[in-house]
């Protein structure tokens, strides 16, 4: 139920957009947010009898927390929407990877699936509101998920981009979020 709420809370979300920037941002650990959402999704996949593996890969030298300044439930929405997207393109037996890397000033979050990848020449287009190149049977999605993710990421002074994987078939979405230094 929490996953549905995270993914479908659109109408409220759109009303909130204006006030979002005024919401109080706090120091939060990106790793904990990812862990919570991933655990929910794993349970959900298990309940639906889907064998899709979600692996979190952390590339951090010293095991310290991944602190950013942000709004926890909004960032959960980003991860939930991106994961939901990846799962929707995955088949039984597929693996989804969430990798956290860091640069001097940012955390780089990559979500990779083994689905068909993007047909678009311009992958930035997928972040436009109501844009969807979903298979026809994909009725429950409004095409807003990636747009919402983009709005939230930009609110956090981050950026989001999409590409096809180079290592194998599949899509990759990358989210860059500024570190709390």
Secondary structure, 3 states (H helix, E strand, C coil): CHHHHHHHCHHHHHHHHHHHCCCCCEEEEHHHHHHHHHHHHHHHHHHCCCCCEEEEEECCCCCCCCEEEECHHHHHHHHHHHHHHHHHCCCCCCEEEEEEEECCCEEEEEEECCCCCCCCCCHHHHHCCCCCCCCCCCCCCCCCHHHHHHHHHHHCCCEEEEEECCCCCCEEEEEEEECCC
